[in-house]
């Protein structure tokens, strides 16, 4: 057991982290391998962590933090869960990759399909982005159509056709948000606002016979937590069926997080294809896409839609995923996690209400979002970017007191099974003290 050495505002340091970051910038673009890790939206150099344990992270400067990033969501059991570690170590001892089928594939595949009523077959890949990319290709292969409808404010990985934002007007073709994406790729994507049934209907009606699929995060959690009315999601399902368009639920974040069946099960809505990532790999790099047998049998080698991967379903990742998902199926797991999250965010909300601070903590399951407004935000254009400076200040003050959030005010937080009552009480106290500084 590692001793918890929480920093204080007087003792907090990033000396060693800063040194490592300066070195990293000479090796890697921006010193990182994913942009948000560079801390450009918050203050100071990124923290370099060297060990995780339960709900805690330990950095290279010898400091301990209660972790609400949880590797951006995969660690629903916390860091180094004994059952996951044991299974991974046993598997690694026999080999890390063979490029062949292994019994581990069958174990996790059977487990998932036996407990998810909306899918009949699954294909494993190596990331959430790869899962979405493959799902789009599958939808186009099944329908023989090329265009995709996505919603402004939903993020689906760095797939060329989906790294787009809306142009001017209610229903527009996508405009690339990254260099290196040909305009012709973005022109196959139609972008409509979230929570706007009329916009979706207009897009489908304007492109009859052209749209292969509509893709949506049923719980949008990549650009704030944009909780949708179930009625809107049901409308999306009805209209896609009416137009013969496949519906893809991107459950890379929500899958296995808000319930074993994810948002599809929580809301009782059956999409045509579901993409998974994060939790499904138990901390290892894994993604997957799944659907009915009829749809999945369009995928090679059975069907004409090609998709392959050298490290897909490697035994170590499958072992980590199987061990994690087995824990999630234990009675009361999700109920207890949601209660814990509601109590934690409720404590924070009561404090902000007493102080009169314009802060809310919307949550669903074990996902929450600290946001500096009193409004119920359902669309990305309702987020006031000027208020992100409050998060920037809060992030630093939380670090000084031993609480770690993802380094962006647009990112959500996660509570894991490893977050104890004592850790959550400690974190709530420090977050409240941080907010007093922000608004002081």
C-alpha positions in Angstrom: 0.0 0.0 0.0 1.5 3.3 -1.1 1.1 6.2 1.4 -1.1 9.0 0.3 0.9 12.2 0.1 -1.7 14.7 -0.9 -0.3 18.1 -1.8 -1.3 21.4 -0.3 -1.4 24.8 -1.9 2.0 25.5 -0.1 3.6 22.2 -1.0 2.3 21.5 -4.5 5.0 21.1 -7.1 5.5 20.1 -10.7 9.3 20.3 -10.8 10.0 16.7 -12.1 6.9 16.7 -14.3 8.1 20.0 -15.8 11.5 18.6 -16.5 10.1 15.5 -18.1 7.7 17.6 -20.2 10.5 19.7 -21.6 12.3 16.5 -22.6 9.2 15.1 -24.1 8.7 18.1 -26.3 12.0 17.3 -28.1 10.7 13.7 -28.9 7.0 14.1 -29.6 4.8 16.8 -31.2 3.8 19.1 -28.3 5.4 16.6 -26.0 2.3 14.4 -26.0 0.5 11.6 -27.9 -3.0 13.0 -27.6 -3.5 16.8 -27.7 -5.6 17.4 -24.5 -2.8 15.9 -22.4 -0.6 19.0 -23.1 -2.6 21.0 -20.6 -3.1 23.9 -23.0 -6.6 24.5 -21.7 -5.5 24.7 -18.1 -2.4 26.0 -16.2 1.2 24.8 -16.0 2.9 21.7 -17.5 1.1 18.3 -17.6 1.6 16.1 -14.6 3.5 12.9 -15.3 2.1 10.0 -13.3 3.9 6.8 -12.5 1.5 4.7 -10.5 -2.3 4.2 -10.0 -3.9 2.5 -7.1 -7.6 2.2 -6.6 -9.0 5.8 -7.0 -5.6 7.4 -6.6 -2.8 8.5 -8.9 0.8 9.0 -7.8 3.0 11.4 -9.7 6.7 11.7 -10.3 7.1 14.4 -7.7 5.8 12.1 -5.0 2.3 13.5 -4.7 -1.1 11.7 -4.5 -4.3 12.7 -6.2 -7.9 11.4 -6.1 -8.5 10.7 -9.8 -11.7 11.6 -11.6 -10.2 11.2 -15.1 -9.9 7.5 -14.8 -7.9 7.3 -18.0 -10.8 9.2 -19.7 -13.3 6.5 -18.6 -12.0 3.0 -19.0 -11.2 2.4 -15.4 -14.6 1.9 -14.0 -13.0 -0.5 -11.4 -10.3 2.0 -10.6 -6.5 1.5 -11.0 -4.9 -1.9 -10.7 -8.0 -3.9 -9.7 -6.7 -7.2 -8.3 -8.9 -9.4 -10.5 -7.9 -7.5 -13.7 -4.2 -7.5 -12.8 -4.2 -11.2 -12.0 -5.9 -12.1 -15.2 -3.5 -9.9 -17.3 -0.4 -11.3 -15.6 -1.5 -14.9 -16.1 -2.2 -14.1 -19.8 1.1 -12.2 -20.4 3.1 -15.1 -19.1 1.8 -17.2 -22.0 2.3 -14.6 -24.7 1.1 -11.1 -25.6 0.1 -11.5 -29.2 -0.2 -14.4 -31.7 -2.1 -12.9 -34.6 -4.5 -15.9 -34.3 -7.7 -16.7 -32.6 -7.4 -17.5 -28.9 -9.8 -18.9 -26.3 -9.9 -15.4 -24.7 -11.8 -14.1 -27.8 -14.6 -16.6 -27.2 -14.8 -16.0 -23.4 -15.4 -12.2 -23.7 -17.5 -12.5 -26.8 -19.9 -15.0 -25.2 -20.0 -12.9 -22.0 -21.0 -9.7 -23.8 -23.5 -11.2 -26.1 -25.2 -13.2 -23.3 -25.9 -10.0 -21.4 -26.7 -7.5 -24.2 -30.1 -7.9 -25.7 -29.5 -5.6 -28.7 -26.5 -7.3 -30.4 -25.9 -10.8 -31.8 -22.3 -10.6 -33.1 -19.3 -8.5 -32.3 -15.9 -7.7 -33.9 -13.0 -6.5 -31.8 -10.5 -3.8 -32.9 -7.9 -1.7 -31.1 -9.5 1.6 -30.4 -12.8 3.5 -30.3 -11.8 5.5 -33.3 -11.2 2.3 -35.3 -14.5 0.9 -34.1 -16.4 4.0 -35.4 -14.5 4.0 -38.7 -15.4 0.3 -39.2 -19.0 0.9 -38.3 -19.3 3.6 -40.9 -17.9 1.4 -43.5 -20.2 -1.4 -42.5 -23.2 0.9 -42.7 -22.2 2.1 -46.2 -21.6 -1.5 -47.3 -25.0 -2.7 -46.0 -27.0 0.2 -47.5 -25.0 0.9 -50.6 -25.2 4.6 -49.7 -22.4 7.1 -48.9 -23.6 10.0 -46.8 -23.5 10.1 -43.0 -25.5 12.3 -40.6 -23.8 13.3 -37.3 -24.8 15.8 -34.6 -22.9 19.0 -33.7 -21.2 18.5 -30.4 -20.8 14.7 -30.6 -17.3 13.4 -31.0 -16.6 10.1 -32.6 -12.8 9.8 -32.6 -10.4 11.2 -35.3 -12.2 9.6 -38.2 -11.7 11.8 -41.3 -15.4 12.0 -42.2 -16.4 12.8 -38.6 -13.8 15.5 -37.7 -16.2 18.1 -39.0 -18.4 20.9 -37.7 -21.5 22.4 -39.0 -21.4 25.1 -41.7 -23.8 28.0 -41.8 -27.5 27.2 -41.8 -29.7 24.7 -40.0 -28.7 21.6 -41.9 -25.3 21.8 -43.5 -22.5 19.6 -45.0 -19.6 19.3 -42.7 -16.6 21.6 -42.7 -13.3 19.9 -41.7 -12.0 20.8 -38.2 -8.5 19.4 -39.0 -5.9 20.0 -41.6 -5.2 17.0 -43.8 -8.9 16.1 -44.5 -10.0 16.6 -48.1 -13.1 18.7 -48.5 -14.6 15.9 -50.5 -14.5 13.6 -47.4 -16.2 16.2 -45.3 -18.9 16.7 -48.0 -20.1 13.2 -47.3 -21.1 14.2 -43.8 -24.2 16.2 -43.0 -24.1 17.9 -39.6 -27.3 18.8 -37.7 -27.8 20.3 -34.2 -28.5 18.1 -31.2 -32.0 18.2 -29.6 -33.5 19.5 -32.9 -36.0 17.0 -34.4 -36.9 19.3 -37.3 -33.3 19.6 -38.4 -32.9 15.8 -38.5 -36.1 15.4 -40.4 -35.1 18.1 -42.9 -31.7 16.4 -43.5 -33.2 13.0 -44.1 -35.9 14.4 -46.4 -33.3 16.4 -48.4 -31.1 13.4 -49.0 -33.6 10.6 -49.6 -31.8 7.4 -50.7 -28.3 8.9 -50.1 -27.8 8.5 -46.3 -26.2 5.3 -45.1 -26.4 6.1 -41.3 -27.1 8.5 -38.5 -24.4 8.3 -35.8 -25.0 9.8 -32.3 -23.6 9.6 -28.8 -26.8 8.6 -27.0 -25.1 10.2 -24.0 -23.0 13.0 -25.5 -20.0 13.2 -23.1 -17.1 14.4 -25.3 -18.0 18.1 -25.4 -19.5 18.5 -21.9 -22.3 16.2 -20.7 -25.2 17.1 -23.1 -27.9 15.0 -21.6 -30.7 14.4 -24.2 -34.4 13.9 -23.7 -35.2 10.2 -24.3 -38.0 11.4 -26.6 -35.4 12.9 -28.9 -33.4 9.7 -29.2 -36.7 7.8 -29.8 -37.5 10.2 -32.6 -34.0 9.6 -34.1 -34.8 5.9 -34.0 -38.2 6.3 -35.6 -37.0 8.5 -38.4 -34.0 6.4 -39.3 -36.3 3.4 -39.6 -38.8 5.4 -41.7 -36.0 6.4 -44.2 -34.2 3.0 -44.3 -31.2 4.5 -42.6 -29.0 2.6 -40.1 -28.7 4.1 -36.6 -25.3 3.9 -35.0 -25.0 4.5 -31.2 -21.5 5.5 -30.4 -21.2 4.0 -26.9 -17.4 4.3 -26.6 -18.0 6.2 -23.3 -21.5 5.2 -22.3 -21.1 1.5 -23.1 -20.8 -0.6 -19.9 -20.6 2.7 -18.0 -24.3 3.5 -17.3 -25.2 -0.1 -17.3 -23.9 -3.3 -18.9 -26.1 -2.6 -21.9 -25.0 1.0 -21.9 -27.4 3.8 -23.1 -29.2 1.4 -25.4 -30.3 -0.7 -22.5 -30.9 2.3 -20.2 -33.2 4.0 -22.6 -34.7 0.8 -24.2 -33.7 1.9 -27.7 -32.3 -0.6 -30.2 -29.8 0.9 -32.6 -28.6 -1.0 -35.7 -24.9 -0.9 -34.8 -23.2 -0.1 -31.5 -19.5 1.0 -31.1 -17.6 0.3 -27.9 -14.3 1.2 -26.4 -12.7 2.2 -23.1 -14.3 0.0 -20.5 -14.6 -3.0 -22.8 -10.8 -3.3 -22.7 -10.3 -2.8 -18.9 -7.5 -0.3 -19.4 -6.0 -1.9 -22.5 -6.4 -0.4 -26.0 -9.6 -2.0 -27.3 -12.6 -1.1 -29.3 -15.4 -3.1 -30.9 -18.5 -2.8 -33.0 -21.5 -5.0 -32.8 -24.9 -5.5 -34.4 -27.4 -8.2 -35.5 -26.1 -11.3 -37.1 -27.6 -10.2 -40.4 -25.6 -6.9 -40.4 -22.4 -8.3 -39.0 -22.2 -11.0 -41.6 -21.5 -8.3 -44.2 -18.0 -8.1 -42.6 -15.1 -10.1 -44.1 -14.4 -12.9 -44.3 -18.1 -13.8 -44.5 -19.1 -10.7 -46.4 -17.7 -8.0 -48.7 -17.0 -5.2 -46.1 -13.2 -5.5 -45.4 -11.8 -4.8 -42.0 -8.7 -6.3 -40.4 -6.1 -5.6 -37.6 -2.9 -7.2 -36.5 -3.5 -6.7 -32.8 -7.2 -7.0 -32.8 -8.4 -9.2 -30.0 -4.9 -9.8 -28.7 -5.1 -12.1 -25.7 -3.9 -9.5 -23.1 -6.6 -7.0 -24.0 -9.2 -9.7 -24.1 -8.2 -10.9 -20.7 -8.3 -7.5 -19.2 -11.7 -6.8 -20.7 -13.1 -10.2 -19.6 -12.0 -9.7 -16.0 -13.4 -6.1 -15.9 -16.8 -7.0 -17.4 -17.1 -10.0 -15.1 -16.9 -7.6 -12.1 -19.6 -5.4 -13.7 -22.1 -8.2 -13.7 -22.0 -8.7 -10.0 -25.4 -7.8 -8.3 -25.8 -4.2 -7.4 -22.7 -3.0 -9.1 -24.3 -0.2 -11.2 -26.9 0.7 -8.6 -24.2 1.3 -5.9 -22.0 3.2 -8.3 -24.8 5.6 -9.3 -25.8 6.1 -5.6 -22.2 7.0 -4.8 -22.0 9.4 -7.7 -25.3 11.1 -6.8 -24.2 11.6 -3.2 -20.9 13.1 -4.2 -22.3 15.5 -6.8 -25.2 16.3 -4.5 -22.8 17.3 -1.8 -21.0 19.6 -4.3 -24.3 21.1 -5.6 -25.6 21.8 -2.1 -22.4 23.7 -1.3 -22.6 25.8 -4.5 -26.3 26.5 -3.9 -25.5 27.7 -0.3 -22.7 29.9 -1.6 -24.7 31.2 -4.6 -22.1 30.0 -7.1 -23.1 29.5 -10.7 -22.0 25.9 -10.9 -23.9 22.7 -11.5 -22.9 19.0 -11.6 -25.2 17.2 -14.1 -24.7 13.5 -14.0 -25.9 10.2 -15.3 -24.8 6.8 -13.9 -21.2 7.4 -12.8 -20.5 10.2 -15.3 -20.6 13.9 -14.1 -19.6 17.3 -15.4 -18.6 20.3 -13.4 -20.0 23.2 -15.4 -20.1 26.9 -14.6 -23.7 27.6 -15.4 -27.2 27.1 -13.9 -28.6 26.1 -17.3 -29.5 22.6 -18.5 -27.2 22.3 -21.5 -28.3 20.0 -24.3 -26.3 21.4 -27.2 -22.7 22.4 -27.7 -23.7 25.9 -28.9 -25.3 26.5 -25.5 -21.9 26.2 -23.8 -20.5 29.7 -22.9 -16.8 29.3 -23.7 -16.0 32.5 -21.8 -16.8 30.7 -18.6 -14.2 28.0 -19.2 -11.7 30.3 -17.4 -13.5 29.4 -14.1 -12.7 25.7 -14.8 -9.1 26.6 -15.6 -8.8 28.2 -12.2 -10.6 25.4 -10.4 -8.4 22.8 -12.1 -5.2 24.4 -10.7 -6.7 24.9 -7.2 -7.8 21.2 -7.2 -4.4 20.0 -8.2 -2.9 22.0 -5.4 -5.2 20.1 -3.0 -4.8 16.6 -4.4 -7.7 16.2 -6.8 -7.2 15.4 -10.5 -9.7 16.2 -13.3 -9.1 15.8 -17.0 -7.4 19.1 -18.2 -10.3 20.6 -20.0 -13.6 22.1 -18.9 -15.3 20.3 -21.8 -14.3 16.9 -20.4 -16.5 14.9 -18.0 -15.5 13.3 -14.8 -15.9 9.6 -13.7 -16.5 7.9 -10.4 -15.2 4.4 -10.2 -16.0 1.4 -7.9 -12.7 2.1 -6.2 -13.7 5.6 -5.0 -14.4 5.1 -1.3 -16.6 7.2 0.8 -13.6 8.6 2.5 -11.9 9.5 -0.8 -15.0 11.2 -2.1 -15.5 13.1 1.1 -11.9 14.3 0.9 -12.3 15.3 -2.8 -15.6 17.1 -2.1 -14.0 19.1 0.7 -11.0 20.1 -1.6 -13.2 20.9 -4.6 -15.4 23.2 -2.4 -12.2 24.9 -1.1 -11.0 25.4 -4.7 -14.3 26.9 -5.7 -14.1 29.4 -2.8 -10.7 30.5 -4.3 -12.2 30.7 -7.8 -15.1 32.9 -6.7 -13.3 34.6 -3.8 
